[in-house]
Each structure stands twice: as structure tokens, then as C-alpha cells.
Amino acid sequence: MNRFTRKAAALVAGLGLLAGSLSVQAEGHIRVAEQFGIVYLLLNVAQEQKLIEKHAKAAGIDAKVEWVKLSGGSAVNDALLSGNIEIAGAGVGPLLTLWDRTKGKQNVKGVASLGNFPYYLVSNNPNVKSIADFTDKDRIALPAVGVSVQSRVLQFASAKLWGDKEFNRLDRISVAVPHPDAAAAIIKGGTEITAHFGNPPFQEQELAGNPNARIVLNSYQVLGGPSSATVLYATEKFRSENPKTYKAFVDALDEAAKFVTANPEKAADIYLKVSNAKLERDLLLKIIRNPEVQFKTTPQNTYPLAEFMHRVGAIRNKPASVKDYFFDDAQNVSGN
């Protein structure tokens, strides 16, 4: 072998090692976006117990996990499309919006559910007994107008009351506000915000903190029963190019769900530690033990919202079933 050949061989070998190194780094790197609330408890448990790292190590890779805190489905979707996160945590509404927009391109689909939680639309306006009582003087706070699952459920309820042509009737008095700020406004009273479509624990804090606060709408009533309002989703590229990391994440999520179900008190302590939430532990435990709350990774009762969104033109593509907008993984096989 002459000197040139030896140098070329060394260069090829070096590039091969470099490519292998980059492949390992890419395979083990995952950035997960979460928002506010107990609905992200499974992620909190996975973070505190380093479950993703645990399952990745069992698969022979060293995982580097980053946790990103965002507010609103729009911000989460932008982060996923721009490549700033690999796993998005948001409502079914933002998932369906992005699935529709990326179909045939990035092919964003659901990874798993974070559980079933009833979402309450709470108002401190004594004149508001139902959504029909809202006027132009009211302001409804929610994570993202026209995008978040709260906004979509409110639109669904409006369509049932006033007809499909009026599905977005309450968008004009809706405002995008992070859950903690909206809850503070409802509890304090005296602000332009007279209602908040939130999630646990903010809705329970509002009901406990303001005697005028009442439930105007329950998401379970609109969707026809227990439903997975908050989910996780990713691009097809990340799933296919990082199979070990993807599986480690899914396995970690499943372990977290089993842990929370079996250890509600320990799970409550983890939530308080990771989220730094100023929340009474007894109230937190009450929420976790609520029989309407289920910590599971299989999506449930998401299709009614998907069908509604297509019917009113919010998404162009009509999914035939949950299998169209969730990846074909074991945890999603029995989803609906």
C-alpha cells in the first residue's frame, strides 16, 4: 500500500468513526417540551427518576435528555417544526393541527397519551351559568386561541349549542394567557379575565380560592366521556432515525404511568419538587386520586374532536381513525 493509499484509508476510517460517533450522539439526544399542570406528571416522574436515561442505557446508548418549558400549543408546534425539540407535549388540538399541516411531509403523529383528565371552564362572573351567558364584556383565558385543546373543546361546545357555522363564536372574547397567570386572575377577581379554560391543578385552585368561581363546562361532557386531552407527538423522521431513543422514551413513559398509579403520594412529592408549584399537597393528592383521572399512555376518546375539526374546516385531511394521527406503536393499538 503506497503512502497516498494509506492516507486515504486512514481518512475513510476516520470519517467512519466520526459518522459512528455522530450517529450515537443523535440517537441518544432528546429534547422534550412540556407545559404547565399535573397533566404533565408522567414527564415529571420520568425526569426526576431519569427513566429515559435508564431505558436508553439498557438499549446500549447514553441518553442526553433536555426538558423545555413552553406555554401554548402554538409555541410547542413551532418548536417541533423548527427542530428545537424532538418530543412535543400539548393538547390533542395542536397535534391534529400539526398532523394535518405536515401530512406527506414531516408526518407528525402522536406518540402517546399523558392520561385522561377532565378540563374545566371556570368563571368567576356570577351571571355566567353556561357558555350561552358570555358577553363581549367577558374574557376567556386559555393557552392558545383557536389552537389549544381547550380552545377546540370550547369550539366543539359552541357548535353543539349554536351550530357548526358558529363554532368559533367565542374566539373573539378568548385570550392567550399561561395557566398560572389565568388562575391568579380568576382567584383574585376584578380583572378583565372572567373565565379560564385550564387544566389540573389550576382549575381546582380557582374553585378553592374564589367562592364565586364555578364550573361552566367540563371537557368530558363535550367529548362524551373520559378523554386524553394532553398528548405527546413527534416527527416521523425522529422516530425512524432514532429507534432506540424513541423506544426508551416510550418505555420510560409507561413506567412512569405505572409508578404514579401505584404511588400517588410519592408522585405528588415529585410534582411539587420538579415543578416548584405553590400548591397544597392535600389538594394535589385529591386531584391525582380523582376517579375521573387516569394515568395511562393509550389515547382515549380523541376521535370525536378530530372528526369535529375536519367537519368545520379546521383541518383539511379527515382521519379515518386514531391510527392515522398516532404512530403504530403498542401503546396506541387500542386507542380511539
BELZI-V209693 format. One record per residue. N is the residue number from 1. PHI is phi in radians with two decimals (NA if undefined). PSI is psi in whole degrees, 0 to 359 (* if undefined). OMEGA is omega in degrees with one decimal (* if undefined). Layout:
n-><N N>
phi-><PHI PHI>
psi-><PSI PSI>
omega-><OMEGA OMEGA>
This chain:
n-><1 2 3 4 5 6 7 8 9 10 11 12 13 14 15 16 17 18 19 20 21 22 23 24 25 26 27 28 29 30 31 32 33 34 35 36 37 38 39 40 41 42 43 44 45 46 47 48 49 50 51 52 53 54 55 56 57 58 59 60 61 62 63 64 65 66 67 68 69 70 71 72 73 74 75 76 77 78 79 80 81 82 83 84 85 86 87 88 89 90 91 92 93 94 95 96 97 98 99 100 101 102 103 104 105 106 107 108 109 110 111 112 113 114 115 116 117 118 119 120 121 122 123 124 125 126 127 128 129 130 131 132 133 134 135 136 137 138 139 140 141 142 143 144 145 146 147 148 149 150 151 152 153 154 155 156 157 158 159 160 161 162 163 164 165 166 167 168 169 170 171 172 173 174 175 176 177 178 179 180 181 182 183 184 185 186 187 188 189 190 191 192 193 194 195 196 197 198 199 200 201 202 203 204 205 206 207 208 209 210 211 212 213 214 215 216 217 218 219 220 221 222 223 224 225 226 227 228 229 230 231 232 233 234 235 236 237 238 239 240 241 242 243 244 245 246 247 248 249 250 251 252 253 254 255 256 257 258 259 260 261 262 263 264 265 266 267 268 269 270 271 272 273 274 275 276 277 278 279 280 281 282 283 284 285 286 287 288 289 290 291 292 293 294 295 296 297 298 299 300 301 302 303 304 305 306 307 308 309 310 311 312 313 314 315 316 317 318 319 320 321 322 323 324 325 326 327 328 329 330 331 332 333 334 335 336>
phi-><NA -1.34 -1.11 -1.13 -1.11 -1.10 -1.12 -1.13 -1.13 -1.15 -1.15 -1.08 -1.11 -1.12 -1.13 -1.11 -1.13 -1.11 -1.08 -1.10 -1.14 -1.13 -1.10 -1.14 -1.09 -1.14 -1.09 -1.65 -1.73 -2.55 -2.01 -2.01 -1.72 -2.21 -2.09 -1.80 2.13 -1.20 -1.07 -1.76 -1.04 -1.06 -1.22 -1.07 -1.15 -1.07 -1.20 -1.18 -1.65 0.91 -1.27 -1.14 -1.06 -1.08 -1.26 -1.16 -1.09 -1.12 -1.59 1.58 -2.25 -1.67 -1.61 -1.95 -1.93 -2.06 -1.94 -2.01 -1.74 -2.28 -2.34 1.71 -1.08 -1.10 -1.13 -1.15 -1.11 -1.09 -1.15 -1.20 -1.20 -1.46 1.42 -1.54 -2.48 -1.84 -2.10 -1.80 -2.01 -2.87 -1.39 -1.08 -1.01 -1.05 -1.04 -1.10 -1.07 -1.31 -1.01 -1.15 -1.21 -1.84 -1.05 1.48 -2.14 -1.29 0.90 -1.27 -2.48 -1.27 -1.67 -2.97 -1.58 -1.77 2.15 -1.76 -2.44 -1.33 -1.80 -1.87 -1.60 -1.89 -2.24 -1.84 -1.52 -1.07 -1.48 -1.73 -1.85 -2.62 -1.14 -1.21 -1.60 -1.20 -2.17 -1.16 -1.42 -1.51 -2.33 -1.80 -1.51 -2.72 -1.07 -2.68 -1.19 1.31 -2.23 -1.09 -1.10 -1.08 -1.13 -1.18 -1.15 -1.11 -1.14 -1.07 -1.12 -1.13 -1.13 -1.17 -1.47 -1.93 1.79 -1.03 -1.16 -1.88 -1.05 -1.80 -1.00 -1.61 -1.08 -1.18 -1.91 -1.67 -2.35 -1.47 -2.47 -1.02 -0.91 -1.04 -1.21 -1.16 -1.10 -1.07 -1.18 -1.18 -1.17 -1.25 1.31 1.36 -1.94 -1.19 -1.39 -1.94 -2.68 -2.51 -1.69 -2.01 -2.74 -1.16 -1.71 -1.11 -1.13 -1.23 -1.12 -1.13 -1.14 -1.43 -1.65 -2.37 -1.09 -1.50 -1.33 -2.54 -1.43 -1.65 -2.65 -2.02 -1.02 -1.09 -1.16 -1.28 -1.57 1.52 2.36 -0.92 -2.59 -1.53 -1.38 -1.99 -2.40 -2.08 -2.58 -2.69 -1.49 -1.08 -1.07 -1.11 -1.10 -1.34 -1.57 -2.33 -1.08 -1.24 -1.16 -1.06 -1.15 -1.08 -1.15 -1.11 -1.13 -1.14 -1.12 -1.11 -1.12 -1.11 -1.10 -1.17 -1.14 -1.09 -1.08 -1.50 -2.33 -1.05 -1.20 -1.13 -1.12 -1.08 -1.11 -1.13 -1.05 -1.09 -1.25 -1.29 -1.51 0.99 -1.30 -1.60 -2.49 -1.15 -1.06 -1.10 -1.16 -1.06 -1.11 -1.08 -1.19 -1.08 -1.58 -1.00 -1.06 -1.42 -1.72 -2.31 -1.66 -2.64 -1.73 -1.44 -1.15 -2.32 1.00 -1.66 -1.15 -0.95 -1.22 -1.10 -1.11 -1.11 -1.06 -1.24 -1.05 -1.67 1.50 -1.26 -2.28 -1.47 -1.54 -1.66 -1.28 -1.34 -2.86 -1.07 -1.17 -1.30 -1.98 -2.15 -1.10 -1.40 -1.94 -0.99 -1.25 -1.87 -1.00 -1.67 -1.25 -2.66>
psi-><122 174 322 316 320 318 318 319 320 322 316 317 319 318 324 317 319 316 319 320 317 323 318 318 316 318 326 359 127 130 125 127 130 166 212 142 166 342 343 20 322 323 322 318 316 322 311 324 2 48 327 315 321 310 329 319 321 335 1 18 152 116 139 112 129 138 124 127 122 172 118 141 328 315 320 315 320 319 322 315 330 357 17 349 160 327 126 135 115 189 169 326 306 323 311 322 315 324 316 316 330 5 125 358 259 341 62 133 166 143 313 167 157 5 174 126 132 131 132 136 111 136 144 10 114 343 350 109 337 174 341 344 354 143 179 347 345 156 126 116 136 167 317 123 126 2 313 159 327 317 319 321 321 321 319 315 321 320 323 327 313 355 157 327 341 22 328 24 323 2 327 338 13 144 145 116 134 146 314 319 320 319 319 322 320 318 317 317 173 10 176 339 114 359 154 123 99 218 172 140 3 319 322 325 321 315 326 333 345 115 341 351 137 158 121 328 139 127 327 325 322 319 354 26 184 136 154 95 326 132 175 142 163 173 154 326 314 316 317 327 349 59 324 318 317 312 323 321 313 317 323 319 318 318 321 320 317 323 313 317 321 337 67 323 315 322 321 317 322 317 314 323 311 320 344 31 140 87 136 132 322 320 319 314 324 321 313 325 1 124 342 349 131 127 103 155 351 125 139 133 43 338 324 322 322 316 320 313 323 320 323 4 12 332 146 321 132 117 140 330 180 337 342 325 9 144 152 70 165 320 348 353 317 14 163 *>
omega-><-178.7 -174.3 179.9 -179.4 179.7 179.3 180.0 179.5 179.2 179.7 179.0 179.6 179.3 178.3 177.8 178.4 179.9 179.6 178.3 179.9 179.7 180.0 179.7 -180.0 -179.2 -178.1 -175.6 -174.2 179.9 177.2 -173.5 178.9 174.3 177.2 -174.5 172.1 -179.2 178.7 178.3 -177.1 179.9 177.2 178.2 178.6 178.8 179.2 -174.9 -178.3 178.8 -176.1 178.4 178.3 -179.4 -177.9 176.6 179.1 177.9 178.7 175.8 177.9 175.5 -175.2 171.5 -174.8 176.2 -179.4 -175.7 179.8 179.6 177.9 176.8 -179.2 179.9 179.8 179.8 179.9 177.8 -179.5 179.7 -177.7 179.9 177.9 -179.5 174.0 175.7 179.9 179.6 175.5 -178.3 -178.2 177.7 178.6 177.3 176.8 -178.1 178.0 -177.5 175.2 -178.9 -177.2 -173.2 -179.2 -177.0 178.3 177.7 178.0 176.8 177.8 -179.9 176.9 -178.0 173.2 173.5 178.4 177.5 -179.9 172.3 176.8 -177.8 166.3 -174.8 177.4 174.3 176.0 -176.6 -179.5 -176.8 177.4 177.9 -178.1 178.7 -175.5 179.5 177.0 180.0 177.6 179.4 172.5 -179.1 179.5 174.9 -171.5 -179.6 -176.5 176.7 -177.8 -175.8 179.0 177.2 180.0 -179.7 178.0 177.2 176.7 178.6 178.1 178.7 179.2 178.2 -177.7 -172.9 -177.6 -175.5 -178.5 -179.4 -173.8 -177.5 -175.8 -176.4 176.7 -175.1 177.5 177.7 179.9 179.8 -179.2 175.9 -176.7 -178.4 -179.8 179.8 179.0 179.1 179.9 179.9 -179.1 -178.4 -176.1 176.7 177.4 178.8 179.4 -178.8 178.5 179.0 173.4 -171.2 176.6 177.5 7.2 -172.2 -179.5 178.1 176.2 179.2 -179.2 -179.9 -172.1 -179.9 -178.1 178.8 -177.3 179.1 177.8 178.5 -176.2 176.7 -176.2 178.8 179.5 -178.1 -173.6 176.0 177.1 179.2 -175.8 178.5 -176.6 -176.6 -173.3 176.2 179.9 -174.1 176.7 177.3 -179.0 -179.9 -178.6 -175.8 -177.1 -178.6 -173.8 -179.1 178.8 179.7 -179.6 178.1 178.8 -179.1 179.0 178.6 179.9 179.1 177.8 179.1 179.3 178.5 179.9 -178.6 -179.8 -177.0 -173.8 -176.5 -178.4 177.3 178.7 178.3 179.3 178.4 179.8 -179.6 -178.9 -174.6 -174.9 -174.9 -177.4 174.7 -172.0 177.7 -176.0 -179.5 178.4 178.5 179.3 178.4 179.5 -178.1 -177.9 178.2 -178.2 177.5 -178.9 178.7 178.5 -175.8 -176.7 178.6 -179.6 -178.8 172.5 177.6 -173.2 178.4 178.8 178.3 179.7 178.5 -177.5 176.9 -177.6 -178.0 175.9 178.6 171.6 -175.9 -177.1 178.7 177.2 178.6 179.3 179.1 -178.3 178.5 -175.6 169.0 177.9 -178.3 178.7 -175.9 -176.4 -176.1 -174.1 -178.3 -178.8 178.8 *>
